[in-house]
Amino acid sequence: MNKKIALLLLLSLLIVAGCKTAAAPAEPVVAEEPAAPVVEDEPVEIAFWYPYGEGSWTGDFLAAKITEFNEANPMITVVGQSYDSYTAIIEALQRASAAGNLPGVATIGYGFDEYIVNSGIATPLNDLLGDEADAFLGDFFPSLIEVTTFDGDTYGIPLALSVAEVFYHSDVFEQAGLDPTDPPATWAEFLETARIIHEELGIYGAAFALDDPWTFETTVRSNGGAFLDESGMPVLDAEAAVASLADWGVGTADGSILYNADFYETLQSFGAQEVAMFATSSYGTLIYKDIAPLVMAMPWPAAEGQVARIPAGGNSLYVFGNSDAERNAAARFITFLTSAEANADWAMNSGYMPTRNAALTAIADFIADFDNYKVAIDAIDNVVPPTQFGTSALEANQYIMEAIEAVMLGAQDATTALSAANQKLVDLLAK
């Protein structure tokens, strides 16, 4: 197939992620579900905000679920509204809070949880879910519930989970004299593989999704470091973070690593085989199976003696609302949308992983012969809560991204850039 045509197909499918029929769960789903929260006798309307566009499979799936819910609950009307990103939702919530017109439900990206909870606009779910709350919440992966639980109260129900992994072109590996069935397992091997590919073929060996600091945090934590220490102080200037970013800088300087802060341009370079390995979200797993079967997936490479520590990617559903009636309606909708059956259906079609055990069991047959999906599923055991910067999340991400850019463009060395970013974070968190 012509590379340009293949690329256009890849981009269009990654953006719209549609055009395929939803698969049925492999077996009946059995799990404890909470009783539906009581809804007042008066009609109630709530907004549901999510970061998936119209025409995408995820957007269409949610639209269909909204219609299904509204038909089954005539006293409640859920109105969906799509946003471009998690950041756009956060900014919209700031405006809505000031105006006193909050949505009933919104999807909050992992990492913004502490910010949302500290803002005081989210409602704990424990009481809204009733006596079955513990059984219901207990079926979700503990590392995800940990992300949304503060002072014993759970605020968010995990809807979507993606893990960081590396996609690679198996045919490009062969062209470079590498064995595609034996991809690099450690960070050092990953960097060396990128250099070999560049030297042998003249293309970039690797690229990272850099629309936010997620892949850098994954790199640092999988190499034995962290963004914050146990006391909550920034440690971007510590050895693991500095060494990790220095590796990225060396790679961009010698041509083995591509730097591009635009996700879609990086995706385009990977689709055109200008890059052999793309370190990014597992979200594209289903898409590659359909249109690029030679693309394979490898687990995230950790430093020698370390294990991959993958900050959770994806989002949880939070209840906001402007009245008790709206919050009860929102809780009822959340339990419907995160039922084990819906979660299994979502996982088999959206590219996201399931977020609860009953759904994972239900899709066992779907996973059985799907090697790339197995790579992502196996990584669930390595998922850890992402770093939380509280109300400073947006600014903190900006400082980290500025340091990454400075090093990868050769403007500063890693020690200088991360020391400056670390001091900014110290000052920011002290406010």
Phi, psi and omega in degrees: 000140176305134184300322181295319178294316179299320179296315179298320177297317181298313181297315182295321180288325178292329181278312182270337175043038183239208174073014176227151182281138180297135178280150178274149177305146185290335179205163181303142179265128178236119179201155176289126176240143182287155173296145181295130177303146181293136178244141182298164180288338180278144178300145180223140178240135178228149175267147176235116183258133180211159186261040182234126186284158174297137181095343174280157180298318181295318178296317180292323178299313181294322178299319179294320179294323177298315179299315180299316180295314182299322180292326181276346182229079188296342179272356181237136173238116175262130179244117182278146176218126183266141176237162184286332187198170175296321179298320179298324178293316179301313180296322178293324178294323176300315180293319182294322179295317179296327182272353182069034183223069184279151172289163175287319184222143173215147175274125181247122180296140177305134183110337176260005187296311181298322178300312182293317181295316180293339179290340178082008184261348180269152182251130176300146185264345186307309182288324181296330183276349175078201187294336182271009185302314184297317180294319179295308182294330182292346179274345178278154181299128185304323182296332179279319177296325177301323181299324189254009181253127182226127180053039176085354179254134177264126184256331185235143176255120184299122176261310188232141177226126169235151179241155177279133177207182183238121171270145179212152178276111182296326180289329176292321175303314181297319179298330180270004180080021181253154180271111182293342178275357180228068183290165180301139183254337181244166180299316179297319178294323178299312180296320180293321177298318178299320181291319179299315181299317179296317181292323184279323189243348179078008177255173176288139178280326185208158173213157180238142172291118187232039173279350173202177186280010189301311182290332176290319177298319177300316179299310183298313184289328177284345176259014173095008182249195181199165172274325179234146175276184185294338179271357180090011179270141179297138179226040178294339181270009178282168190303313187296317181292316181297315181296321180296313180291327176298321177299317178298317181295319177298319181296319179290327180291322182267359176089003181275342179235132176272132171252125173204119182285347180272115184301314186290328175291322177295317176300320179296318179297321178292316180298328180273006181060031170275348177227135183274323184232134181236111179272112190201199180278151176290357186306327184278003187306311182293325183293316180296325179300322184285317190240351180219069186295345178276352174282126180245167180239142175234152176296158178297129182281124178259161178296156178306129180084358179249165172245152178298132175239107191252108176302135181304133172250152182118215187200166174236160178265126181245146176265131175240261175084162182244002179201166177298322180298317179294320181291322176296318178296320180296318179296321177298318180293320181297316180295327176292314186287336181252018175303156183301321181293315179295322181294322177293315179299314178303313184295323183283349185234337188268338188098345174281161174275159172294160180244003181218155187295320181298322179290321178298320177296320184294333184258020182303316180293323179297323182283329194312314183248024185242087189299316181297322179292325178299321179302315180292316180299317180298333182284348180302325179295342180260004181288134177232157176299139178289160176297135180249124178254014176060222182289354179261013188302313184295316180292320180298315178300321180297316181296320180293317180295325178296321178293318178300313181299316182300320181285316184287340174267358177080013181282331180216159171276166186297321181297313181296312184295315183283331175295318178294316179296321181296319179294322176299320179292319177302313180295321182295315183285343180279347183290000000 
